[in-house]
Amino acid sequence: MQDLPLTPRVMLILWALDTGPKHGYRLLSEVETLGRGRVTIGPASLYESIQSLRSKGWIEPAEIPAEATSHDRRRRYFQLTGDGQGVLRAEALRLAELVDDLRANGIVDEAGAQ
């Protein structure tokens, strides 16, 4: 796939949306959690990424979830498209194969240590 490898920012945004629709603030929080604090995104960068991912057809606007609070109902929600899920899965497979190769060459062990 020509769009691989993904940047950490894009990978984490797609991963965060894999569990369901989210608004921007929730995406910021989940990206930081999933990235274990190693990747942070500011609001401006997030919305640049959202526009880019929308133009690629990987994410799209989503309906407001029924369980959203009245405050969250004013926010814009986004969700993965089928193409976005495919790209996420392809990148995950690419990374898994890379880690397998690193292990096979003794660079990291099963626990990820050197």
C-alpha positions, -999 to 999 in steps of 0.1 A, spaced: 0 0 0 15 33 -11 4 53 20 25 31 43 42 36 66 19 59 85 32 86 108 28 79 145 2 107 147 -19 92 119 -16 57 132 -28 68 167 -57 88 154 -69 59 133 -64 35 162 -83 58 186 -112 59 161 -112 21 157 -132 18 189 -160 41 177 -168 77 169 -150 104 189 -149 142 190 -116 162 188 -110 166 225 -115 129 231 -92 121 202 -64 142 217 -68 124 250 -68 89 235 -39 96 212 -18 106 242 -29 75 261 -24 51 232 10 67 224 20 63 261 28 100 263 54 97 235 31 114 209 12 145 217 -9 165 193 -21 201 197 -56 211 186 -43 228 154 -23 197 144 -52 174 152 -76 194 129 -50 195 101 -47 157 104 -85 153 105 -88 173 73 -60 153 56 -76 120 67 -110 131 55 -96 140 21 -80 105 18 -114 90 27 -101 73 59 -124 91 83 -157 108 80 -181 129 101 -201 107 125 -235 111 141 -235 122 177 -238 91 199 -270 88 218 -251 86 251 -233 119 245 -237 145 272 -255 178 264 -220 195 263 -206 168 240 -236 171 216 -222 204 204 -189 188 193 -181 174 159 -176 136 159 -156 115 134 -154 78 126 -133 54 106 -144 45 71 -139 10 56 -108 23 38 -95 38 71 -99 4 88 -81 -13 60 -51 12 62 -50 7 100 -50 -31 97 -23 -29 69 -1 -7 91 -6 -29 121 4 -60 101 35 -41 87 46 -32 122 40 -68 135 61 -82 107 89 -57 115 89 -67 152 89 -104 142 120 -97 121 137 -78 149 131 -107 173 143 -132 147 176 -113 145 180 -111 183 176 -73 184 147 -75 208 134 -104 229 97 -113 235 95 -87 263 108 -60 239 141 -57 257 174 -54 240 
